């Protein structure tokens, strides 16, 4: 179990901090897909699965595609 963000710095995940406030971190899933998250105490918070290079959350993008088709 991770007690701080750096505990998730595992080879292959390309763990890194993102710019901005509040502080967020990123883990690579595949291609441009990332899990991004904040941290509070000993817990990950505001967890998103997204293509952050496009600036949109993956879930929001899929929901919009499903609603239109």
Order of alpha helices (4+ residues) and beta strands (2+ residues): beta-beta-beta-beta-beta-alpha
